């Protein structure tokens, strides 16, 4: 874990996949064609705390969904890339936009489509229930599965590495 926290200290941006990471991967489709997703509220609060701690949060997802736009807007996440079949393109764009090196980025994924970006970042993270190949290529695995606290696990680990977790949590006791 010491090596992971060392890697995490350098992280200035964490990029999350959506389906299978911030959700459990289920897609609920209504008769009207609308898509519904269930997000974990603690993941969302973790993302807000992490942003307040100075780490930028971004999204790169292969699917396109209005509900993702709504959720990310509510969390204050500006860097949202949807419909990305080759996630490396969006990854390059966000690096250039934020003037970051790949070593300053963490990526959280769950399936093989995430591997091209995971293989380039300073900290590759797989959710607990990720595909075995993704688990094999990750630097760290979350204790929780996708959509069930994995996002919060990532946020708290990064805050711990940046030395602000306990102070952030303690602020809720005042």
LUMFI-147756 format. One line per field, with one value per residue (C-alpha): x, y, z; residue in three letters. Coordinates in steps of 0.02 Angstrom, whole numbers, plus 50000, padded with zeros to 5 digits. Layout:
N
X	X,...
Y	Y,...
Z	Z,...
res	ALA,...
//
This chain:
174
X	50000,50147,50192,50011,50007,50171,50097,49938,50032,50074,49893,49813,49672,49568,49465,49318,49230,49042,48956,49026,49126,49008,48861,48850,48845,48658,48567,48384,48292,48113,47979,48001,48184,48249,48399,48411,48564,48585,48731,48796,48773,48930,49033,48965,49006,49180,49204,49149,49270,49412,49383,49382,49549,49620,49612,49519,49389,49346,49237,49273,49135,49094,48907,48811,48674,48585,48579,48770,48768,48643,48740,48908,48837,48766,48940,49028,49126,49174,49277,49147,49182,49041,49025,49211,49238,49426,49453,49634,49573,49480,49625,49746,49627,49607,49796,49827,49687,49749,49934,49965,50078,50006,50098,49989,49830,49735,49607,49470,49399,49310,49318,49440,49389,49475,49644,49713,49703,49743,49906,49962,49924,50025,49894,49780,49636,49512,49349,49334,49221,49316,49355,49502,49614,49582,49621,49784,49840,49786,49905,49766,49596,49455,49384,49207,49126,49074,48922,48933,49065,49213,49213,49219,49361,49463,49426,49471,49631,49685,49642,49743,49892,49876,49870,49695,49578,49570,49555,49416,49319,49345,49271,49101,49113,49122
Y	50000,50116,50110,50151,50301,50362,50351,50434,50585,50637,50628,50792,50717,50560,50498,50381,50268,50268,50101,49970,50099,50237,50119,49932,49913,49885,49981,50016,50055,50114,50078,50260,50227,50328,50259,50258,50230,50215,50312,50292,50453,50421,50406,50576,50655,50581,50662,50830,50815,50763,50915,51027,50949,51008,50851,50872,50740,50689,50562,50462,50341,50242,50269,50432,50469,50627,50559,50561,50745,50783,50687,50761,50938,50912,50862,51008,50896,50994,50868,50745,50646,50532,50420,50382,50216,50248,50326,50371,50517,50599,50556,50651,50799,50814,50799,50939,51047,51030,51027,50865,50716,50540,50508,50642,50548,50405,50308,50199,50062,49895,49820,49787,49947,50041,49956,50070,50219,50121,50065,50246,50326,50345,50254,50124,50074,49932,49914,49756,49666,49717,49598,49483,49559,49734,49674,49600,49766,49880,49955,49953,49872,49955,49862,49896,49844,49965,50071,50012,50127,50102,50286,50336,50211,50297,50472,50431,50341,50493,50612,50502,50510,50699,50709,50785,50639,50648,50837,50828,50695,50783,50943,50857,50842,51029
Z	50000,50031,49844,49799,49915,49840,49665,49728,49797,49619,49559,49507,49403,49426,49281,49312,49189,49224,49190,49307,49407,49464,49433,49456,49268,49256,49120,49150,48988,48992,48861,48810,48766,48913,49006,49195,49303,49491,49564,49742,49841,49946,49786,49735,49902,49894,49724,49793,49941,49826,49714,49867,49914,49748,49640,49476,49431,49254,49164,49007,48958,48803,48816,48798,48923,48980,49157,49161,49112,49251,49382,49338,49332,49507,49566,49483,49365,49209,49112,49046,48888,48831,48679,48681,48593,48594,48765,48722,48616,48761,48877,48764,48753,48941,48969,48846,48915,49095,49050,49145,49115,49117,49282,49364,49319,49399,49298,49371,49261,49262,49088,48946,48854,48997,48975,48838,48957,49115,49036,49015,49184,49341,49446,49365,49478,49454,49549,49653,49530,49372,49231,49278,49144,49213,49390,49326,49250,49393,49521,49651,49673,49770,49920,49855,49691,49555,49599,49780,49853,49737,49690,49873,49903,49768,49831,50011,49960,49858,49999,50118,50000,49990,50180,50194,50228,50417,50419,50288,50385,50551,50479,50486,50675,50705
res	UNK,UNK,UNK,UNK,UNK,UNK,UNK,UNK,UNK,UNK,UNK,UNK,UNK,UNK,UNK,UNK,UNK,UNK,UNK,UNK,UNK,UNK,UNK,UNK,UNK,UNK,UNK,UNK,UNK,UNK,UNK,UNK,UNK,UNK,UNK,UNK,UNK,UNK,UNK,UNK,UNK,UNK,UNK,UNK,UNK,UNK,UNK,UNK,UNK,UNK,UNK,UNK,UNK,UNK,UNK,UNK,UNK,UNK,UNK,UNK,UNK,UNK,UNK,UNK,UNK,UNK,UNK,UNK,UNK,UNK,UNK,UNK,UNK,UNK,UNK,UNK,UNK,UNK,UNK,UNK,UNK,UNK,UNK,UNK,UNK,UNK,UNK,UNK,UNK,UNK,UNK,UNK,UNK,UNK,UNK,UNK,UNK,UNK,UNK,UNK,UNK,UNK,UNK,UNK,UNK,UNK,UNK,UNK,UNK,UNK,UNK,UNK,UNK,UNK,UNK,UNK,UNK,UNK,UNK,UNK,UNK,UNK,UNK,UNK,UNK,UNK,UNK,UNK,UNK,UNK,UNK,UNK,UNK,UNK,UNK,UNK,UNK,UNK,UNK,UNK,UNK,UNK,UNK,UNK,UNK,UNK,UNK,UNK,UNK,UNK,UNK,UNK,UNK,UNK,UNK,UNK,UNK,UNK,UNK,UNK,UNK,UNK,UNK,UNK,UNK,UNK,UNK,UNK,UNK,UNK,UNK,UNK,UNK,UNK
//
